[in-house]
């Protein structure tokens, strides 16, 4: 009976990992604009909730907020959580690393979902703050695909995005979707 239970457990864990999270990466501007909270924070502690750690258990992180881009969050200690590891569409963060974290508040804590994060990697320059709140124009949308003919108002066609000249000030030298009074619509700009 014990070997049967062990075999069943191993099989279920393998199936769970096989049907893990997969998502098509969203545009950073859209991800930022859809979030109610965006912060720069250092992870100071991590704990697991109920379930199997690293497989089904929620992951809770204590973070030290150093910059708030948007949302009703004060600088200082704050709680964020993820619905499990990346295989379950959660976000795995490393203690003592600094991240740009974005998502939505749920029960007073920031909920992180792997597919919704603007950046999934720790910041290389943790003291550097880029003015995302002025860089990303949330009046505009950057959907990956359009159904039907023509471009929806206040959006940019993702496939038409272009690189800006080095030193243009563009984040990653990529044009951003911004509103233009001249054309009364959104367009790619450096």
C-alpha positions as CSV (number, residue, x, y, z in Angstrom):
1,X,0.0,0.0,0.0
2,X,2.8,2.4,0.8
3,X,4.6,1.8,-2.5
4,X,1.3,2.4,-4.3
5,X,0.8,5.7,-2.5
6,X,4.4,6.7,-3.3
7,X,4.0,5.8,-6.9
8,X,0.7,7.8,-7.2
9,X,2.4,10.8,-5.5
10,X,5.3,10.8,-7.9
11,X,3.0,10.4,-10.9
12,X,0.9,13.4,-9.8
13,X,3.9,15.5,-9.2
14,X,5.2,14.7,-12.7
15,X,1.8,15.4,-14.3
16,X,1.6,18.7,-12.3
17,X,5.0,19.8,-13.7
18,X,4.0,18.7,-17.2
19,X,0.9,20.9,-17.2
20,X,2.7,23.8,-15.7
21,X,2.4,27.5,-16.6
22,X,2.9,28.7,-20.1
23,X,2.1,32.2,-21.4
24,X,2.9,34.4,-24.3
25,X,5.0,37.3,-23.0
26,X,3.0,40.6,-22.8
27,X,4.4,43.9,-23.8
28,X,6.1,45.6,-20.8
29,X,4.0,48.8,-21.3
30,X,0.7,46.9,-21.3
31,X,1.8,44.9,-18.2
32,X,2.8,48.0,-16.4
33,X,-0.4,49.8,-17.3
34,X,-2.7,46.9,-16.3
35,X,-1.0,46.6,-12.9
36,X,-2.4,48.6,-9.9
37,X,1.0,48.5,-8.2
38,X,4.5,48.8,-9.5
39,X,7.5,49.1,-7.1
40,X,11.2,48.5,-6.8
41,X,11.9,46.3,-3.8
42,X,14.5,44.1,-2.2
43,X,13.4,40.7,-1.1
44,X,14.3,40.2,2.6
45,X,12.6,37.0,3.4
46,X,10.6,34.1,1.9
47,X,8.2,31.6,3.4
48,X,5.8,29.0,2.1
49,X,2.1,28.8,2.8
50,X,0.1,25.5,3.0
51,X,0.8,22.8,0.5
52,X,3.9,21.2,-0.8
53,X,6.8,23.8,-0.7
54,X,8.1,24.5,-4.2
55,X,5.2,22.6,-5.9
56,X,1.7,23.7,-4.7
57,X,2.3,26.0,-1.7
58,X,1.9,29.8,-2.0
59,X,5.2,31.7,-1.6
60,X,5.2,34.8,0.6
61,X,7.9,37.4,0.4
62,X,8.8,40.3,2.7
63,X,10.2,43.1,0.6
64,X,11.8,46.4,1.4
65,X,10.2,49.0,-0.9
66,X,12.7,51.6,-2.1
67,X,10.6,53.2,-4.9
68,X,6.9,53.3,-5.7
69,X,5.9,53.9,-9.4
70,X,2.2,53.4,-8.9
71,X,-0.2,52.1,-6.3
72,X,-1.1,52.7,-2.7
73,X,2.1,51.4,-1.2
74,X,4.4,53.2,1.2
75,X,8.2,52.8,1.1
76,X,9.3,50.4,3.7
77,X,8.4,46.8,4.5
78,X,5.6,45.2,2.4
79,X,4.3,41.7,1.8
80,X,4.0,40.2,-1.7
81,X,3.0,36.7,-2.6
82,X,2.8,34.3,-5.5
83,X,0.5,31.4,-6.1
84,X,3.4,28.9,-6.2
85,X,6.5,28.4,-8.3
86,X,6.9,29.4,-11.9
87,X,5.6,26.0,-13.0
88,X,2.2,27.0,-11.6
89,X,2.4,30.6,-13.0
90,X,3.8,32.0,-9.8
91,X,7.0,34.0,-9.5
92,X,10.2,32.8,-7.9
93,X,12.2,35.6,-6.3
94,X,15.6,35.3,-4.7
95,X,16.2,36.7,-1.2
96,X,18.6,39.7,-1.1
97,X,17.9,40.6,-4.7
98,X,16.2,43.8,-6.0
99,X,13.3,43.5,-8.5
100,X,10.8,45.7,-10.3
101,X,7.6,44.1,-9.0
102,X,4.2,44.8,-10.5
103,X,0.8,43.2,-10.1
104,X,-2.5,43.8,-8.3
105,X,-3.4,44.0,-4.6
106,X,-5.2,41.1,-3.1
107,X,-6.0,40.9,0.6
108,X,-3.6,43.8,1.3
109,X,-0.6,42.1,-0.3
110,X,0.8,42.4,-3.9
111,X,-0.1,39.3,-5.9
112,X,2.7,38.3,-8.4
113,X,2.0,36.2,-11.4
114,X,4.8,35.1,-13.7
115,X,3.0,36.0,-16.9
116,X,2.1,39.5,-15.7
117,X,5.6,40.7,-14.6
118,X,7.2,43.5,-16.5
119,X,10.6,42.1,-15.6
120,X,11.4,38.6,-14.3
121,X,15.1,39.2,-13.5
122,X,16.7,41.0,-10.6
123,X,17.8,44.5,-11.4
124,X,21.5,44.9,-12.4
125,X,21.6,48.4,-10.9
126,X,19.3,48.3,-7.9
127,X,19.8,52.0,-7.1
128,X,18.9,53.1,-10.6
129,X,15.3,54.4,-11.0
130,X,13.9,54.8,-14.5
131,X,10.8,57.2,-14.7
132,X,8.4,54.5,-15.9
133,X,5.4,56.6,-14.8
134,X,6.3,59.2,-17.4
135,X,7.9,56.8,-19.9
136,X,4.9,54.4,-20.3
137,X,1.8,56.2,-21.7
138,X,-1.1,54.3,-20.2
139,X,-3.6,56.0,-22.5
140,X,-2.2,53.7,-25.2
141,X,-2.4,49.9,-25.5
142,X,0.0,47.4,-27.2
143,X,-2.0,44.2,-27.9
144,X,0.0,41.4,-29.5
145,X,-2.7,40.6,-32.1
146,X,-5.6,42.4,-33.8
147,X,-8.7,40.6,-34.9
148,X,-10.4,42.1,-37.9
149,X,-9.2,44.9,-40.1
150,X,-7.5,48.1,-39.1
151,X,-5.9,49.2,-35.9
152,X,-8.0,49.9,-32.8
153,X,-8.0,53.6,-31.6
154,X,-5.3,54.4,-29.0
155,X,-3.1,51.4,-29.7
156,X,0.1,50.5,-31.6
157,X,0.6,47.5,-33.8
158,X,3.2,45.4,-32.0
159,X,4.8,44.1,-35.2
160,X,5.5,47.7,-36.3
161,X,7.7,48.5,-33.3
162,X,11.2,49.7,-34.2
163,X,14.5,50.3,-32.5
164,X,15.5,53.9,-31.6
165,X,19.0,55.3,-32.1
166,X,21.4,54.6,-29.3
167,X,21.3,57.5,-26.7
168,X,17.7,58.4,-27.6
169,X,16.7,57.7,-24.0
170,X,14.3,54.9,-25.0
171,X,14.2,52.0,-22.6
172,X,16.2,49.3,-24.2
173,X,16.4,51.4,-27.3
174,X,12.9,50.3,-28.3
175,X,10.2,52.7,-29.4
176,X,7.3,53.1,-27.0
177,X,3.6,53.5,-27.8
178,X,2.6,57.1,-26.9
179,X,-0.3,59.4,-27.6
180,X,0.3,62.0,-30.3
181,X,-1.8,65.2,-30.5
182,X,-0.8,65.6,-34.1
183,X,-2.4,62.4,-35.2
184,X,-5.0,62.2,-32.4
185,X,-4.0,58.6,-31.8
186,X,-1.2,56.5,-30.3
187,X,2.0,55.8,-32.3
188,X,5.5,54.4,-31.8
189,X,7.9,57.1,-30.6
190,X,11.5,57.3,-29.4
